[in-house]
C-alpha cells in the first residue's frame, strides 16, 4: 500500500485561506478529477490525502503537510493557468523529500508534457485520464516511462469520486458558490460530471486540448478524440448516493455540453421521476449551446419538470462576424431563440459572453455593442463577461501570435487566464469595453 498526496494548485482564480462564506465557485468547488483519482486509489487499498492550496495559509503550511504525510507519491493536477503553482508545489516537496515521486496530470501536462518535465519538478507526466494508470504507476513505477498516456477507463466501471478527501467537504456543500442577486440554489449542493470532453471546434476555446485529454488509440496507434459519457443508471445511482449520504438538494453538472445525446437526457429525466428524485425537490444546473436548445424545445421543458433550474449558455457573441470568426456554428438569431425557450420553460440563464475580439479585419465596436444588446435581451440572472484571450491550444492562438497582436509575454500560463479583465490584444479600446460591461452589479 502506498501513501499518496494529491495536490490541488487552484490559486490562479482561488486564494490561500479561502473564505467559504464568501460566494466564489473558484474558492468553493472541489476538483472532480482529483476526487475520481482518490476513488480509484482507495479501491486498490492505497492511502490518499489531499493538499488543497486554497484551504492552506501559505507555502509553509503546505510544506508542513508534506512533512506530516511523508508521501510515497504526489499527484498534481493542473490547468495551464496553474502551471507555476503546480511546479512550485512539486519543487518544494522534493526539497523536503528528494526521493518522493511527483506526477503531473491534467490538461496542461497532456498538451505540454515536455514543458512540465523540463522544470525538474516532476518525475512523470501522465497524459489523458488517470483512474486506471495512476494506481498502477503507484504500485510499480519501473513499468512506466517518464511521459506516458493513461489507459482509457470505462466510465461506468470506475468508482464514484471520493469527495471526502476534502476534509471540509460538508462545509463546502453548504457554501453558496454563486452569490447571484436574482437567483439561488437549494443547499447543500454537490458537483457531478457525466460527459468527458466537448465534440465542438470553437476556435476561441481550448477545446482542442480536451480533444487531446480525452482520447483513445486506433489500430495504427494514432490517438483520436474520445468524447463520451456514462449510462443513465450510473449517473442517477450517484445522485441517489449523494442524497442518501450527504442529503444534497441540488447538483451542478459540470459537463461542457449536457445535451450531447437528447435520447440520453430524455431517459435521464424519466429516471429522476421513476426513482422519486425529481418529486423530492432535487434541483440541478448544467450547460448547453444555443443551437442545441433551439433543436430541443420540448426536451428543455422536460428537463425543467425534472428539476433543471438554470442553464449556463455560451452565447459568446451576438455579432454574426464574431460568431463566424469563432467557428461557433450558431447564429445570433439562435442565441435569441434559445433565450426565449429557456424563459418559456422558466429555466434561468447564466450568460457567458466575450468582448474585445479583433478579426482579420481588425476590431469593430459594433460587434461588442451587438453582443451587449443581445445579452440584455436574453435577460439572464447572471452576466458572465470576459475580455477575449488568445488561449494557447486554441485554433485562433496562432493568428494573434503570428500577427503580433498579443499584449505582453506569450507564455502559456498568462494567456490561459481568461478571467483576468485586463488588456489582452492590440487594437482594442478597453476603456470603451469597461464602460460597456454589463455585470450583475447593476441589478443589485
Secondary structure, DSSP 8 states (H G I E B T S, - for coil): --EEEEEE---SSS-TT--TTS--HHHH---HHHHHHHHHHHHTT-EEEEEEGGGSSSHHHHHHHHHHH--SEEEEE--GGGHHHHHHHHHHHHHH-TT-EEEEESHHHHH-HHHHHHTTS-SEEEES--TTHHHHHHH-GGGS-SEEE-----TTTS----GGGSTTHHHHHTS-----TT----SSEEEE---BS-----TTSTHHHHHHHSEEE-TTS-EEE--B---HHHHHHHHHHHHHHH---EEEE--S-S-SSHHHHHHHHHHHHHTTTTTTT-EEEEEE-HHHHHHTHHHHHHHHHTTEEEEEEEEE-S-HHHHHHTT----HHHHHHHHHHHHHTT-EEEEEEEE---BTTB--HHHHHHHHHHHHHHT-SEEEEEE----TTSTTHHHHHHTT-B-S---HHHHT-TT--S--BTT--HHHHHHH---GGGG-
